[in-house]
Amino acid sequence: MPFFRMTKTILKSLFKKPATVKYPFGGARVYHKNTRGKVLIEVQNCIFCGICQRKCPTAAIMVAKTDKKWSINRLRCISCGACVDVCPKKCLKLDTQYTPAQTEKNKEDFKQNA
């Protein structure tokens, strides 16, 4: 009896599309619309209130109101979306693309042009 169950599974698998993609030849991966990738900022709309910095559970965001500078440490960010939810001007959003691999511990700085 187990042989017939196994044969049934094999025959089903023969006519189905594979569950995996042959990387890198399988094409670019399409992410789901609700994928939580990296945090993006529209620095022109930011008022540098610092709420995102206070709500970040990993302290990945730094806001300097006097310098009008916003920075994020991508290695510390867990893409939880807490900063996006509390932003009063809605200038933060979660992108569906992930952050590329990094070789150095650095942070990204965004400065508002006056």
N, C-alpha and C positions, 0 to 999 in steps of 0.2 A: 503493500500500500504506500509506503513512503516514496517509492520510485515514481508512482503516478502523480503524487503531489509535486515532486521535484520537476517532473516533465512538464507539468502544467505551468509552473513558474518559469521554466526555461522558454517555453513557447511564447508566453506573454512578453518576456524580455526581448525576444528576437524582433518583435514588431513595434517596439516602443522606442522613442527618442531617448538617448542616454541622459542620465541625470547630471553628468559632469560636462565641463567644457574643456577641450584640448587647448590648454594655455600654452603659448601665447597665440596660437593659430586659430583659436575659436572666436576671435573677434573681441571687441570691447564689451565689458560687462555692463548691462543695463541695471541700474539700481532702482529699487522700489521708491515711490514718491515720498514715503515716510522714513526713509533711511536717514539716520542721524550721522552725518559726516562731520565736517569741520565748521567752526563758527566763523561767519563772515560779518563784517561791519561796514556800514555806509558812514564813514567818518564825517562827512559833510553835514549829516543830520544829527550827529551826536552832541549832547549838551554837557557831557563829561560830569554827570551827576554822581557816578561811583556806585550806584545801586548794583550793577552787574558784578563789580568787584566784591562787594559785601556778600552777595548771594552765592558766589562761586564756591562750591564745597572743597575744591582742591587749591584754591588761591592761585589759579592760573592767570587771572586777569589783573592788570595793574592800570589804574587811571590816574593821570596827573592833570588836574583841572587847571593849574596855573600855566602849564606848558601846552595845554590842549593836545595831550598825547595819550593814546590808548594802546596797550600792548598785551599780547597773549603768549603764554608759554605753551606751545602745542604738545609738548611731551607730558605736561601735567593735566591738560584738558581731557576730560572723560566724555565730552559731548553729551552731557546730561540735559542741556537745554534750560537750566535754571536761569541763566543770564538772559536768554532770549525771552523767557516768560515775563520777567520783571522790568524789562527796558521800557521806560515811559514813552520814548519817541519811536519805538519799534525799528531802530536802526540796526539791530542784531538779528541774524537769522542763521538757521542751520542749513548748510549745503548738503546735497545728497552725495557729493564726492568726498572721499577720504583724503586726509593729509598725506602727501607722498612721504616716503621713507626719509629719515634724517640721519645724518652722521655726526652732527654736533648739537650740543645743548645750547640752543639760542632761542630768543623770543622774537616774534614779529612785532614791529612798531608801526603804528599808524598815527600820523600827525595831521591835524586840521590846518589847512592853509588859510591864512587870514586875508 
